[in-house]
């Protein structure tokens, strides 16, 4: 099944957190917090401004993003869990060092 978000919403798949700490301690599932990083898997066309003009979304499919702990709505599609959130719930895009993004 495919899912296309509407307006200024994005679909994010969480990136699983590490199972060990930097010191090598294994963290059990029950104590592990949900990750606040994810990969954008779908984006809507954008929101509308006061004049009704379409304002495109700055995010692209494949972007790795940071979001708030309680952001978005969890949904399950084809046995895979996703978060659907508004673009303004995303705090930023993670960019690998040395990589640059084309200006729009």
mmCIF file of the C-alpha atoms, coordinates in Angstrom:
data_MODEL
# 
_entry.id   MODEL 
# 
loop_
_atom_site.group_PDB 
_atom_site.id 
_atom_site.type_symbol 
_atom_site.label_atom_id 
_atom_site.label_alt_id 
_atom_site.label_comp_id 
_atom_site.label_asym_id 
_atom_site.label_entity_id 
_atom_site.label_seq_id 
_atom_site.pdbx_PDB_ins_code 
_atom_site.Cartn_x 
_atom_site.Cartn_y 
_atom_site.Cartn_z 
_atom_site.occupancy 
_atom_site.B_iso_or_equiv 
_atom_site.pdbx_formal_charge 
_atom_site.auth_seq_id 
_atom_site.auth_comp_id 
_atom_site.auth_asym_id 
_atom_site.auth_atom_id 
_atom_site.pdbx_PDB_model_num 
ATOM 1   C CA . UNK A 1 1   ? 0.000  0.000  0.000  1.00 0.00 ? 1   UNK A CA 1 
ATOM 2   C CA . UNK A 1 2   ? 1.220  3.497  -0.768 1.00 0.00 ? 2   UNK A CA 1 
ATOM 3   C CA . UNK A 1 3   ? 0.442  6.528  1.377  1.00 0.00 ? 3   UNK A CA 1 
ATOM 4   C CA . UNK A 1 4   ? 0.517  10.143 0.187  1.00 0.00 ? 4   UNK A CA 1 
ATOM 5   C CA . UNK A 1 5   ? 0.316  12.777 2.934  1.00 0.00 ? 5   UNK A CA 1 
ATOM 6   C CA . UNK A 1 6   ? -1.810 15.869 2.418  1.00 0.00 ? 6   UNK A CA 1 
ATOM 7   C CA . UNK A 1 7   ? -0.909 19.539 2.792  1.00 0.00 ? 7   UNK A CA 1 
ATOM 8   C CA . UNK A 1 8   ? 2.215  20.232 4.889  1.00 0.00 ? 8   UNK A CA 1 
ATOM 9   C CA . UNK A 1 9   ? 2.492  16.765 6.411  1.00 0.00 ? 9   UNK A CA 1 
ATOM 10  C CA . UNK A 1 10  ? 5.412  14.358 6.146  1.00 0.00 ? 10  UNK A CA 1 
ATOM 11  C CA . UNK A 1 11  ? 5.700  10.621 6.792  1.00 0.00 ? 11  UNK A CA 1 
ATOM 12  C CA . UNK A 1 12  ? 8.763  9.609  8.814  1.00 0.00 ? 12  UNK A CA 1 
ATOM 13  C CA . UNK A 1 13  ? 10.140 6.175  9.627  1.00 0.00 ? 13  UNK A CA 1 
ATOM 14  C CA . UNK A 1 14  ? 12.037 6.100  12.915 1.00 0.00 ? 14  UNK A CA 1 
ATOM 15  C CA . UNK A 1 15  ? 15.711 5.165  12.788 1.00 0.00 ? 15  UNK A CA 1 
ATOM 16  C CA . UNK A 1 16  ? 16.289 2.564  15.491 1.00 0.00 ? 16  UNK A CA 1 
ATOM 17  C CA . UNK A 1 17  ? 18.410 3.613  18.455 1.00 0.00 ? 17  UNK A CA 1 
ATOM 18  C CA . UNK A 1 18  ? 21.624 1.868  19.377 1.00 0.00 ? 18  UNK A CA 1 
ATOM 19  C CA . UNK A 1 19  ? 21.257 -1.145 21.640 1.00 0.00 ? 19  UNK A CA 1 
ATOM 20  C CA . UNK A 1 20  ? 24.528 -0.376 23.457 1.00 0.00 ? 20  UNK A CA 1 
ATOM 21  C CA . UNK A 1 21  ? 25.866 2.721  25.162 1.00 0.00 ? 21  UNK A CA 1 
ATOM 22  C CA . UNK A 1 22  ? 29.245 4.211  24.277 1.00 0.00 ? 22  UNK A CA 1 
ATOM 23  C CA . UNK A 1 23  ? 30.688 2.238  27.215 1.00 0.00 ? 23  UNK A CA 1 
ATOM 24  C CA . UNK A 1 24  ? 29.346 -1.067 25.855 1.00 0.00 ? 24  UNK A CA 1 
ATOM 25  C CA . UNK A 1 25  ? 26.396 -1.506 28.220 1.00 0.00 ? 25  UNK A CA 1 
ATOM 26  C CA . UNK A 1 26  ? 23.444 -3.223 26.536 1.00 0.00 ? 26  UNK A CA 1 
ATOM 27  C CA . UNK A 1 27  ? 20.153 -1.363 26.989 1.00 0.00 ? 27  UNK A CA 1 
ATOM 28  C CA . UNK A 1 28  ? 17.069 -3.614 27.325 1.00 0.00 ? 28  UNK A CA 1 
ATOM 29  C CA . UNK A 1 29  ? 13.994 -2.887 25.181 1.00 0.00 ? 29  UNK A CA 1 
ATOM 30  C CA . UNK A 1 30  ? 11.949 -1.843 28.196 1.00 0.00 ? 30  UNK A CA 1 
ATOM 31  C CA . UNK A 1 31  ? 14.435 0.882  29.198 1.00 0.00 ? 31  UNK A CA 1 
ATOM 32  C CA . UNK A 1 32  ? 15.175 2.145  25.701 1.00 0.00 ? 32  UNK A CA 1 
ATOM 33  C CA . UNK A 1 33  ? 13.581 5.435  24.671 1.00 0.00 ? 33  UNK A CA 1 
ATOM 34  C CA . UNK A 1 34  ? 11.991 5.827  21.268 1.00 0.00 ? 34  UNK A CA 1 
ATOM 35  C CA . UNK A 1 35  ? 14.433 7.428  18.834 1.00 0.00 ? 35  UNK A CA 1 
ATOM 36  C CA . UNK A 1 36  ? 13.952 11.046 17.865 1.00 0.00 ? 36  UNK A CA 1 
ATOM 37  C CA . UNK A 1 37  ? 15.599 10.594 14.472 1.00 0.00 ? 37  UNK A CA 1 
ATOM 38  C CA . UNK A 1 38  ? 13.949 9.360  11.342 1.00 0.00 ? 38  UNK A CA 1 
ATOM 39  C CA . UNK A 1 39  ? 14.002 9.216  7.575  1.00 0.00 ? 39  UNK A CA 1 
ATOM 40  C CA . UNK A 1 40  ? 11.402 11.042 5.508  1.00 0.00 ? 40  UNK A CA 1 
ATOM 41  C CA . UNK A 1 41  ? 9.572  8.511  3.313  1.00 0.00 ? 41  UNK A CA 1 
ATOM 42  C CA . UNK A 1 42  ? 6.856  10.775 1.848  1.00 0.00 ? 42  UNK A CA 1 
ATOM 43  C CA . UNK A 1 43  ? 5.991  14.489 1.747  1.00 0.00 ? 43  UNK A CA 1 
ATOM 44  C CA . UNK A 1 44  ? 2.798  16.352 0.989  1.00 0.00 ? 44  UNK A CA 1 
ATOM 45  C CA . UNK A 1 45  ? 2.558  19.098 -1.642 1.00 0.00 ? 45  UNK A CA 1 
ATOM 46  C CA . UNK A 1 46  ? 2.821  21.901 0.941  1.00 0.00 ? 46  UNK A CA 1 
ATOM 47  C CA . UNK A 1 47  ? 0.653  24.264 2.918  1.00 0.00 ? 47  UNK A CA 1 
ATOM 48  C CA . UNK A 1 48  ? -1.233 27.360 1.852  1.00 0.00 ? 48  UNK A CA 1 
ATOM 49  C CA . UNK A 1 49  ? -0.456 30.932 2.887  1.00 0.00 ? 49  UNK A CA 1 
ATOM 50  C CA . UNK A 1 50  ? -3.041 33.620 3.720  1.00 0.00 ? 50  UNK A CA 1 
ATOM 51  C CA . UNK A 1 51  ? -3.546 34.390 0.019  1.00 0.00 ? 51  UNK A CA 1 
ATOM 52  C CA . UNK A 1 52  ? -4.152 30.721 -0.793 1.00 0.00 ? 52  UNK A CA 1 
ATOM 53  C CA . UNK A 1 53  ? -0.834 30.322 -2.620 1.00 0.00 ? 53  UNK A CA 1 
ATOM 54  C CA . UNK A 1 54  ? 0.883  26.917 -2.282 1.00 0.00 ? 54  UNK A CA 1 
ATOM 55  C CA . UNK A 1 55  ? 4.020  27.025 -0.106 1.00 0.00 ? 55  UNK A CA 1 
ATOM 56  C CA . UNK A 1 56  ? 6.175  23.947 -0.925 1.00 0.00 ? 56  UNK A CA 1 
ATOM 57  C CA . UNK A 1 57  ? 7.760  21.825 1.805  1.00 0.00 ? 57  UNK A CA 1 
ATOM 58  C CA . UNK A 1 58  ? 11.516 22.196 2.449  1.00 0.00 ? 58  UNK A CA 1 
ATOM 59  C CA . UNK A 1 59  ? 11.935 18.484 3.209  1.00 0.00 ? 59  UNK A CA 1 
ATOM 60  C CA . UNK A 1 60  ? 12.635 15.792 0.629  1.00 0.00 ? 60  UNK A CA 1 
ATOM 61  C CA . UNK A 1 61  ? 12.186 12.032 0.632  1.00 0.00 ? 61  UNK A CA 1 
ATOM 62  C CA . UNK A 1 62  ? 15.344 10.463 2.081  1.00 0.00 ? 62  UNK A CA 1 
ATOM 63  C CA . UNK A 1 63  ? 16.201 13.354 4.446  1.00 0.00 ? 63  UNK A CA 1 
ATOM 64  C CA . UNK A 1 64  ? 17.297 12.270 7.946  1.00 0.00 ? 64  UNK A CA 1 
ATOM 65  C CA . UNK A 1 65  ? 15.500 14.494 10.426 1.00 0.00 ? 65  UNK A CA 1 
ATOM 66  C CA . UNK A 1 66  ? 15.259 15.240 14.148 1.00 0.00 ? 66  UNK A CA 1 
ATOM 67  C CA . UNK A 1 67  ? 11.841 15.658 15.742 1.00 0.00 ? 67  UNK A CA 1 
ATOM 68  C CA . UNK A 1 68  ? 10.382 16.119 19.206 1.00 0.00 ? 68  UNK A CA 1 
ATOM 69  C CA . UNK A 1 69  ? 9.796  13.215 21.567 1.00 0.00 ? 69  UNK A CA 1 
ATOM 70  C CA . UNK A 1 70  ? 5.996  13.532 21.360 1.00 0.00 ? 70  UNK A CA 1 
ATOM 71  C CA . UNK A 1 71  ? 5.742  14.749 17.751 1.00 0.00 ? 71  UNK A CA 1 
ATOM 72  C CA . UNK A 1 72  ? 3.453  13.233 15.175 1.00 0.00 ? 72  UNK A CA 1 
ATOM 73  C CA . UNK A 1 73  ? 0.861  10.493 15.090 1.00 0.00 ? 73  UNK A CA 1 
ATOM 74  C CA . UNK A 1 74  ? 1.980  6.880  15.024 1.00 0.00 ? 74  UNK A CA 1 
ATOM 75  C CA . UNK A 1 75  ? 0.412  4.739  12.301 1.00 0.00 ? 75  UNK A CA 1 
ATOM 76  C CA . UNK A 1 76  ? 1.018  1.210  11.065 1.00 0.00 ? 76  UNK A CA 1 
ATOM 77  C CA . UNK A 1 77  ? 0.944  0.541  7.312  1.00 0.00 ? 77  UNK A CA 1 
ATOM 78  C CA . UNK A 1 78  ? 1.738  -2.943 5.988  1.00 0.00 ? 78  UNK A CA 1 
ATOM 79  C CA . UNK A 1 79  ? 3.189  -3.972 9.390  1.00 0.00 ? 79  UNK A CA 1 
ATOM 80  C CA . UNK A 1 80  ? 5.642  -1.040 9.385  1.00 0.00 ? 80  UNK A CA 1 
ATOM 81  C CA . UNK A 1 81  ? 5.349  1.779  11.918 1.00 0.00 ? 81  UNK A CA 1 
ATOM 82  C CA . UNK A 1 82  ? 5.511  5.373  10.701 1.00 0.00 ? 82  UNK A CA 1 
ATOM 83  C CA . UNK A 1 83  ? 4.977  8.839  12.137 1.00 0.00 ? 83  UNK A CA 1 
ATOM 84  C CA . UNK A 1 84  ? 2.828  11.383 10.338 1.00 0.00 ? 84  UNK A CA 1 
ATOM 85  C CA . UNK A 1 85  ? 3.643  14.923 11.383 1.00 0.00 ? 85  UNK A CA 1 
ATOM 86  C CA . UNK A 1 86  ? 3.418  18.480 10.180 1.00 0.00 ? 86  UNK A CA 1 
ATOM 87  C CA . UNK A 1 87  ? 6.531  19.986 8.666  1.00 0.00 ? 87  UNK A CA 1 
ATOM 88  C CA . UNK A 1 88  ? 6.902  22.432 11.565 1.00 0.00 ? 88  UNK A CA 1 
ATOM 89  C CA . UNK A 1 89  ? 7.188  19.468 14.013 1.00 0.00 ? 89  UNK A CA 1 
ATOM 90  C CA . UNK A 1 90  ? 10.535 18.635 12.398 1.00 0.00 ? 90  UNK A CA 1 
ATOM 91  C CA . UNK A 1 91  ? 13.363 20.421 14.208 1.00 0.00 ? 91  UNK A CA 1 
ATOM 92  C CA . UNK A 1 92  ? 16.026 20.007 11.536 1.00 0.00 ? 92  UNK A CA 1 
ATOM 93  C CA . UNK A 1 93  ? 17.709 17.929 8.867  1.00 0.00 ? 93  UNK A CA 1 
ATOM 94  C CA . UNK A 1 94  ? 20.834 15.920 9.704  1.00 0.00 ? 94  UNK A CA 1 
ATOM 95  C CA . UNK A 1 95  ? 23.543 16.549 7.121  1.00 0.00 ? 95  UNK A CA 1 
ATOM 96  C CA . UNK A 1 96  ? 26.682 14.416 6.932  1.00 0.00 ? 96  UNK A CA 1 
ATOM 97  C CA . UNK A 1 97  ? 29.876 16.410 7.369  1.00 0.00 ? 97  UNK A CA 1 
ATOM 98  C CA . UNK A 1 98  ? 31.360 17.351 4.027  1.00 0.00 ? 98  UNK A CA 1 
ATOM 99  C CA . UNK A 1 99  ? 28.024 16.944 2.252  1.00 0.00 ? 99  UNK A CA 1 
ATOM 100 C CA . UNK A 1 100 ? 26.147 19.940 0.958  1.00 0.00 ? 100 UNK A CA 1 
ATOM 101 C CA . UNK A 1 101 ? 22.568 20.284 -0.142 1.00 0.00 ? 101 UNK A CA 1 
ATOM 102 C CA . UNK A 1 102 ? 21.527 22.035 -3.344 1.00 0.00 ? 102 UNK A CA 1 
ATOM 103 C CA . UNK A 1 103 ? 19.838 25.360 -2.761 1.00 0.00 ? 103 UNK A CA 1 
ATOM 104 C CA . UNK A 1 104 ? 16.278 25.471 -3.973 1.00 0.00 ? 104 UNK A CA 1 
# 
